């Protein structure tokens, strides 16, 4: 509780503020915002002006009454009139310049814009004319009471409370579905929409299909899945985030590769994910299958990216060598690659887009099956991020050890399939 002496001291501070600046009830009350609970700044400012009016009457302080009257405070104006004194003309609030009067119009604009979007939670932000922020800082610097709050915070709170009442929606400061920006300089409202993130797995059933949208007209998993989700959400764009990626000529079988499809500015958030799965699988015509769709938060993307290099992956590689292979050397591959660490320098084929460095990746095991004099099928279980083609071919010695050097023959054709891959299911 504030003591009597402290209270009188604060009243003196309030008088000194009003001597220098004509302030509306809100802007005066905001200088004492942290005193008391359950009060708006408007009520707090009005209460302070009432106390100052009573003080002025008790002390015959016509000067103080004049300071109050120029803010348009009626009780002070009435007292001056009863005393037969002239009353000063009402002045615009020095700090806010009457900006709070613009809020109803902007709230109306916000309601109209928000009709386009489906959402449960929101938060309000604001942009305030620079002159107002400068004057607020000037007042804070000259009268550092330590109880104030910023005008932007008050605007955000007032607008948020009103929108919540009118929309029946909750304010969420941590992760709102939409953010409503009140631009009081331009008198416009902007709506920022939280992207929608859908997690699932995809199976890529044919070679020649890219993971993400690419130049040159190559079809992609991203396009096949993204277009269906875009229509379902009435969004404006999409991006596929995969737990790693496979080459265009590699199939992804088994349970599929984990992914998150991000849809930007969705107008519809509550979608039937089972229906999305069915539509994608029907329209993909055996090229792509998806399953296990579920809505997730944004942090799933970073988790997927960070953990994909540690997930285990199981590949099937059908390798044709230049010459006939020695079955004993093929079996030696199994012995050499039991829980071994591979030193792999960035492959030549991706050096144009990846930093040239040496990575250490683990191979857990390799199983081999002769399929012809020159053909071997390898089942390879390894750590995510290992370049399997280079593990097989050696990449001019940039991957050590490698299968080709042990077999003693050069691979001329490699067909890869991903059979299994961990995820965040």
C-alpha positions as CSV (number, residue, x, y, z in Angstrom):
1,X,0.0,0.0,0.0
2,X,1.1,3.5,-0.7
3,X,1.4,5.7,2.4
4,X,-0.3,9.1,2.9
5,X,3.0,10.9,2.4
6,X,3.8,9.0,-0.8
7,X,0.2,9.6,-2.0
8,X,0.6,13.3,-1.5
9,X,3.9,13.2,-3.3
10,X,2.4,11.5,-6.3
11,X,-0.4,14.1,-6.4
12,X,2.3,16.7,-6.5
13,X,3.9,14.8,-9.4
14,X,0.6,14.7,-11.2
15,X,0.1,18.4,-10.7
16,X,3.6,19.1,-12.1
17,X,2.9,16.8,-15.1
18,X,-0.4,18.7,-15.9
19,X,1.4,22.0,-15.5
20,X,3.7,21.1,-18.3
21,X,1.4,18.9,-20.5
22,X,-2.4,18.8,-21.1
23,X,-3.2,15.1,-20.8
24,X,-6.4,13.2,-21.3
25,X,-7.6,10.9,-18.6
26,X,-6.0,7.8,-20.2
27,X,-2.6,9.4,-20.7
28,X,-2.5,10.8,-17.2
29,X,-3.7,7.5,-15.7
30,X,-1.1,5.6,-17.7
31,X,1.7,7.3,-15.8
32,X,0.4,5.5,-12.7
33,X,-0.7,2.3,-14.4
34,X,1.1,0.0,-12.0
35,X,-0.7,1.4,-9.0
36,X,-3.9,-0.4,-8.0
37,X,-5.6,-3.3,-9.8
38,X,-8.9,-3.6,-11.6
39,X,-8.8,-0.1,-12.9
40,X,-8.6,1.2,-16.4
41,X,-6.1,4.0,-17.1
42,X,-9.1,6.2,-18.0
43,X,-10.7,5.7,-14.5
44,X,-7.3,6.0,-12.8
45,X,-6.6,9.3,-14.6
46,X,-10.1,10.6,-13.8
47,X,-9.7,9.7,-10.2
48,X,-6.4,11.6,-10.0
49,X,-8.0,14.7,-11.6
50,X,-10.9,14.5,-9.0
51,X,-8.4,14.4,-6.2
52,X,-6.5,17.3,-7.7
53,X,-9.7,19.3,-8.1
54,X,-10.6,18.7,-4.4
55,X,-7.0,19.7,-3.4
56,X,-7.3,22.9,-5.5
57,X,-10.6,23.8,-3.9
58,X,-9.2,23.3,-0.4
59,X,-6.2,25.3,-1.1
60,X,-7.8,27.9,-3.4
61,X,-5.3,26.9,-6.2
62,X,-6.9,28.5,-9.3
63,X,-3.7,27.7,-11.2
64,X,-4.2,24.0,-10.7
65,X,-7.8,24.3,-11.6
66,X,-6.8,26.0,-14.9
67,X,-4.3,23.1,-15.6
68,X,-7.2,20.6,-15.2
69,X,-9.7,22.7,-17.1
70,X,-7.6,22.9,-20.2
71,X,-7.7,19.1,-20.4
72,X,-11.5,19.4,-20.7
73,X,-12.1,18.1,-17.1
74,X,-15.7,19.3,-16.4
75,X,-15.5,19.4,-12.5
76,X,-12.6,21.8,-12.7
77,X,-14.3,23.9,-15.4
78,X,-17.5,24.1,-13.2
79,X,-15.5,25.2,-10.1
80,X,-13.8,28.0,-12.2
81,X,-17.2,29.1,-13.5
82,X,-18.7,29.3,-10.0
83,X,-15.7,31.4,-8.9
84,X,-16.4,33.7,-11.9
85,X,-13.1,33.0,-13.5
86,X,-12.5,32.5,-17.2
87,X,-11.9,29.0,-18.3
88,X,-9.1,28.1,-20.8
89,X,-9.9,26.5,-24.1
90,X,-9.7,22.7,-24.2
91,X,-6.4,21.5,-25.6
92,X,-5.7,18.3,-27.4
93,X,-3.9,15.7,-25.3
94,X,-0.1,16.3,-25.7
95,X,0.8,12.6,-25.8
96,X,-1.9,10.7,-27.7
97,X,-3.2,13.5,-29.8
98,X,-6.7,11.9,-29.5
99,X,-5.6,8.7,-31.1
100,X,-7.8,6.6,-28.9
101,X,-10.8,8.0,-30.7
102,X,-9.6,6.2,-33.9
103,X,-9.8,2.8,-32.3
104,X,-13.6,2.1,-33.0
105,X,-13.1,2.7,-36.7
106,X,-10.1,0.3,-36.8
107,X,-11.9,-2.3,-34.8
108,X,-14.7,-2.2,-37.4
109,X,-12.1,-2.7,-40.2
110,X,-10.5,-5.6,-38.2
111,X,-13.9,-7.4,-37.9
112,X,-14.5,-7.1,-41.6
113,X,-11.1,-8.6,-42.4
114,X,-11.2,-11.3,-39.8
115,X,-14.4,-12.7,-41.4
116,X,-12.2,-14.2,-44.1
117,X,-10.4,-16.5,-41.7
118,X,-11.2,-19.4,-39.4
119,X,-9.4,-19.1,-36.1
120,X,-9.7,-19.7,-32.4
121,X,-7.1,-17.4,-30.9
122,X,-5.7,-14.0,-31.7
123,X,-3.4,-11.2,-30.5
124,X,-3.3,-7.5,-31.2
125,X,-0.3,-5.5,-32.1
126,X,-0.1,-1.8,-33.1
127,X,1.9,0.8,-35.0
128,X,1.7,4.3,-33.5
129,X,2.7,7.6,-35.1
130,X,6.4,8.4,-34.3
131,X,5.5,11.8,-32.8
132,X,3.4,10.1,-30.2
133,X,6.2,7.7,-29.2
134,X,8.6,10.6,-29.0
135,X,6.3,12.6,-26.8
136,X,5.6,9.6,-24.6
137,X,9.4,9.2,-24.2
138,X,9.8,12.9,-23.4
139,X,7.2,12.7,-20.6
140,X,8.8,9.5,-19.2
141,X,12.2,11.2,-19.3
142,X,11.1,14.3,-17.5
143,X,8.9,12.5,-15.0
144,X,10.5,9.1,-14.3
145,X,7.8,7.9,-11.8
146,X,8.4,4.2,-12.6
147,X,4.7,3.3,-12.6
148,X,3.9,3.9,-16.2
149,X,3.1,1.6,-19.2
150,X,3.5,2.2,-22.9
151,X,0.7,3.6,-25.0
152,X,1.1,0.7,-27.4
153,X,0.5,-1.8,-24.7
154,X,-2.7,0.1,-23.7
155,X,-3.9,0.2,-27.3
156,X,-3.2,-3.5,-27.8
157,X,-5.1,-4.3,-24.6
158,X,-8.1,-2.2,-25.3
159,X,-8.4,-3.4,-28.9
160,X,-7.8,-7.0,-27.9
161,X,-10.5,-6.9,-25.2
162,X,-13.0,-5.3,-27.5
163,X,-12.4,-7.8,-30.3
164,X,-12.5,-10.7,-27.9
165,X,-16.0,-9.5,-26.7
166,X,-17.3,-9.1,-30.3
167,X,-15.8,-12.3,-31.7
168,X,-16.1,-14.6,-28.8
169,X,-12.4,-15.6,-29.4
170,X,-9.6,-15.8,-26.9
171,X,-6.4,-13.7,-26.8
172,X,-3.3,-15.9,-26.9
173,X,0.0,-14.1,-26.6
174,X,2.3,-17.2,-27.1
175,X,1.0,-18.8,-30.3
176,X,-2.1,-17.1,-31.7
177,X,-3.8,-18.3,-34.9
178,X,-3.9,-14.7,-36.2
179,X,-2.2,-11.4,-35.3
180,X,-4.2,-8.2,-35.9
181,X,-2.0,-5.2,-36.5
182,X,-3.6,-1.8,-35.9
183,X,-1.7,0.8,-37.9
184,X,-2.8,4.1,-36.4
185,X,-0.5,6.1,-38.7
186,X,-2.1,4.9,-41.9
187,X,-5.5,3.9,-40.4
188,X,-5.3,0.4,-41.8
189,X,-5.6,-3.0,-40.3
190,X,-3.3,-5.9,-41.3
191,X,-3.9,-9.6,-40.4
192,X,-1.0,-11.9,-40.1
193,X,-2.1,-15.6,-40.1
194,X,-0.1,-18.3,-38.4
195,X,0.8,-21.0,-41.0
196,X,-0.8,-24.4,-40.7
197,X,1.7,-27.3,-40.2
198,X,0.6,-30.8,-41.2
199,X,2.8,-33.8,-40.3
200,X,2.7,-37.1,-42.0
201,X,4.7,-39.6,-44.1
202,X,5.0,-40.0,-47.8
203,X,5.9,-43.0,-50.0
204,X,7.4,-42.1,-53.3
205,X,6.6,-45.0,-55.6
206,X,8.3,-44.1,-58.8
207,X,11.7,-42.9,-59.8
208,X,12.0,-39.5,-61.5
209,X,9.8,-37.7,-58.9
210,X,11.4,-34.9,-56.9
211,X,10.7,-34.2,-53.3
212,X,10.2,-30.5,-53.7
213,X,9.1,-28.1,-56.4
214,X,11.9,-27.8,-59.0
215,X,12.6,-26.0,-62.3
216,X,12.4,-27.9,-65.5
217,X,8.9,-29.3,-65.0
218,X,9.8,-32.2,-62.9
219,X,6.8,-33.3,-60.8
220,X,7.2,-33.4,-57.0
221,X,5.8,-34.8,-53.8
222,X,5.6,-31.2,-52.6
223,X,3.3,-30.2,-55.5
224,X,1.1,-33.3,-55.3
225,X,0.5,-33.0,-51.5
226,X,0.6,-29.2,-51.3
227,X,-2.0,-28.5,-54.0
228,X,-4.6,-30.6,-52.2
229,X,-3.9,-29.0,-48.8
230,X,-3.9,-25.6,-50.4
231,X,-7.4,-26.1,-51.7
232,X,-8.6,-27.6,-48.4
233,X,-7.3,-24.7,-46.3
234,X,-7.8,-21.9,-48.9
235,X,-4.3,-20.8,-48.2
236,X,-1.9,-18.8,-50.3
237,X,1.2,-21.0,-50.5
238,X,2.9,-24.1,-49.2
239,X,6.3,-25.6,-48.5
240,X,7.3,-29.2,-47.7
241,X,9.9,-29.8,-45.0
242,X,11.2,-33.3,-45.1
243,X,13.2,-35.4,-42.7
244,X,16.1,-35.4,-45.1
245,X,15.6,-35.9,-48.8
246,X,16.1,-38.5,-51.5
247,X,17.4,-38.1,-55.0
248,X,15.0,-37.9,-57.9
249,X,15.8,-41.4,-59.0
250,X,15.3,-42.9,-55.5
251,X,12.0,-44.5,-54.3
252,X,10.8,-44.1,-50.8
253,X,9.0,-47.3,-49.7
254,X,8.1,-48.9,-46.4
255,X,6.4,-46.6,-43.9
256,X,7.6,-43.6,-45.9
257,X,9.6,-40.4,-45.2
258,X,8.4,-38.1,-42.4
259,X,7.5,-34.6,-43.6
260,X,5.7,-31.4,-42.5
261,X,3.7,-29.5,-45.1
262,X,3.5,-25.8,-44.2
263,X,0.5,-23.9,-45.6
264,X,0.8,-20.1,-45.5
265,X,-2.1,-17.8,-44.7
266,X,-4.8,-20.5,-44.4
267,X,-8.3,-19.3,-44.3
268,X,-9.6,-22.6,-43.1
269,X,-7.8,-24.3,-40.2
270,X,-10.2,-27.1,-39.3
271,X,-9.8,-29.6,-42.1
272,X,-10.6,-33.3,-42.6
273,X,-7.1,-34.8,-42.8
274,X,-8.4,-38.2,-43.6
275,X,-10.2,-36.8,-46.6
276,X,-7.0,-35.0,-47.6
277,X,-5.1,-38.3,-47.5
278,X,-7.7,-40.0,-49.6
279,X,-7.7,-37.3,-52.2
280,X,-3.9,-37.2,-52.5
281,X,-3.6,-40.9,-52.8
282,X,-6.4,-41.0,-55.4
283,X,-5.0,-38.2,-57.6
284,X,-1.4,-39.3,-57.3
285,X,-2.2,-42.4,-59.3
286,X,0.3,-44.7,-57.7
287,X,3.2,-42.1,-57.7
288,X,2.8,-41.0,-54.2
289,X,1.0,-42.2,-51.1
290,X,0.7,-40.3,-47.8
291,X,-0.6,-41.4,-44.4
292,X,-0.7,-40.5,-40.7
293,X,-1.5,-36.8,-41.3
294,X,-1.9,-34.7,-38.1
295,X,-1.8,-31.0,-37.2
296,X,1.4,-30.0,-35.4
297,X,3.1,-26.9,-34.1
298,X,5.8,-24.9,-35.8
299,X,8.6,-26.4,-33.7
300,X,8.0,-29.8,-35.4
301,X,9.8,-28.4,-38.4
302,X,13.0,-27.6,-36.5
303,X,12.8,-30.9,-34.6
304,X,12.4,-32.7,-37.9
305,X,15.4,-30.9,-39.4
306,X,17.6,-31.3,-36.3
307,X,16.8,-35.0,-35.7
308,X,16.8,-36.3,-39.2
309,X,20.6,-36.6,-39.3
310,X,20.3,-39.0,-36.3
311,X,17.4,-41.1,-37.5
312,X,18.3,-44.5,-38.8
313,X,17.5,-45.3,-42.4
314,X,17.4,-48.6,-44.2
315,X,18.1,-48.8,-48.0
316,X,18.0,-51.4,-50.6
317,X,20.6,-50.9,-53.3
318,X,20.6,-52.9,-56.5
319,X,24.1,-52.4,-57.9
320,X,25.4,-53.5,-61.3
321,X,29.2,-53.6,-61.4
322,X,31.4,-53.3,-64.5
323,X,32.9,-56.7,-64.2
324,X,31.9,-60.0,-62.5
325,X,32.1,-59.9,-58.7
326,X,33.8,-62.3,-56.4
327,X,31.2,-63.8,-54.0
328,X,33.8,-63.9,-51.2
329,X,34.6,-60.2,-51.6
330,X,30.9,-59.5,-51.5
331,X,30.6,-61.3,-48.2
332,X,33.6,-59.4,-46.9
333,X,31.5,-56.2,-47.3
334,X,29.2,-57.5,-44.6
335,X,32.1,-58.1,-42.2
336,X,33.8,-54.7,-42.9
337,X,30.6,-52.7,-42.4
338,X,29.4,-53.9,-39.0
339,X,28.7,-50.8,-36.9
340,X,31.4,-48.7,-38.5
341,X,32.0,-45.0,-38.7
342,X,32.3,-43.7,-42.3
343,X,34.3,-40.6,-43.1
344,X,32.5,-38.9,-46.0
345,X,33.6,-35.7,-47.7
346,X,30.9,-33.7,-49.3
347,X,30.1,-35.5,-52.6
348,X,31.2,-33.9,-55.9
349,X,27.7,-34.0,-57.2
350,X,26.4,-31.7,-54.5
351,X,29.5,-29.6,-53.9
352,X,27.9,-26.7,-55.8
353,X,25.2,-26.3,-53.0
354,X,26.8,-27.9,-49.9
355,X,29.9,-26.8,-47.9
356,X,32.9,-28.9,-48.6
357,X,33.6,-30.7,-45.3
358,X,34.1,-34.2,-43.9
359,X,31.1,-35.8,-42.1
360,X,31.2,-38.8,-39.9
361,X,28.2,-41.1,-40.3
362,X,27.6,-44.6,-38.9
363,X,26.7,-47.7,-40.9
364,X,25.0,-50.3,-38.6
365,X,25.1,-53.2,-41.0
366,X,25.1,-54.3,-44.6
367,X,23.6,-57.5,-46.0
368,X,24.4,-58.7,-49.5
369,X,22.6,-60.9,-52.0
370,X,24.0,-62.0,-55.4
371,X,21.5,-61.4,-58.1
372,X,23.7,-62.2,-61.1
373,X,27.4,-62.4,-62.1
374,X,27.6,-58.6,-62.0
375,X,24.6,-57.6,-59.9
376,X,24.4,-57.4,-56.1
377,X,21.5,-56.4,-53.8
378,X,22.6,-54.7,-50.6
379,X,20.5,-53.9,-47.6
380,X,22.1,-51.0,-45.8
381,X,21.1,-49.7,-42.4
382,X,22.8,-46.4,-41.6
383,X,22.6,-43.0,-39.9
384,X,20.6,-40.2,-41.5
385,X,22.6,-37.9,-43.7
386,X,24.9,-40.6,-45.2
387,X,25.2,-40.4,-48.9
388,X,24.6,-44.0,-49.9
389,X,25.5,-43.8,-53.5
390,X,28.9,-42.5,-52.5
391,X,29.2,-45.2,-49.8
392,X,28.8,-47.7,-52.7
393,X,30.9,-46.0,-55.4
394,X,33.5,-44.2,-53.3
395,X,33.2,-40.8,-55.1
396,X,36.9,-40.8,-56.2
397,X,38.0,-41.7,-52.7
398,X,36.0,-38.9,-50.9
399,X,34.1,-41.6,-48.9
400,X,36.2,-44.0,-46.8
401,X,35.7,-46.9,-46.6
402,X,33.4,-47.7,-49.5
403,X,31.9,-50.8,-51.0
404,X,33.5,-50.6,-54.4
405,X,37.1,-50.7,-53.0
406,X,36.3,-53.9,-51.1
407,X,34.4,-55.6,-54.0
408,X,37.2,-54.5,-56.4
409,X,34.8,-53.6,-59.2
410,X,33.4,-50.2,-60.3
411,X,29.6,-49.8,-60.1
412,X,28.0,-48.8,-63.4
413,X,24.4,-48.6,-62.2
414,X,22.9,-48.1,-58.8
415,X,19.1,-48.3,-58.0
416,X,18.2,-47.2,-54.5
417,X,15.0,-47.7,-52.5
418,X,14.4,-46.4,-48.9
419,X,12.8,-49.3,-47.0
420,X,12.6,-47.8,-43.5
421,X,13.1,-44.4,-41.8
422,X,12.5,-43.2,-38.3
423,X,10.3,-40.2,-37.6
424,X,8.5,-38.2,-34.9
425,X,5.3,-40.3,-35.0
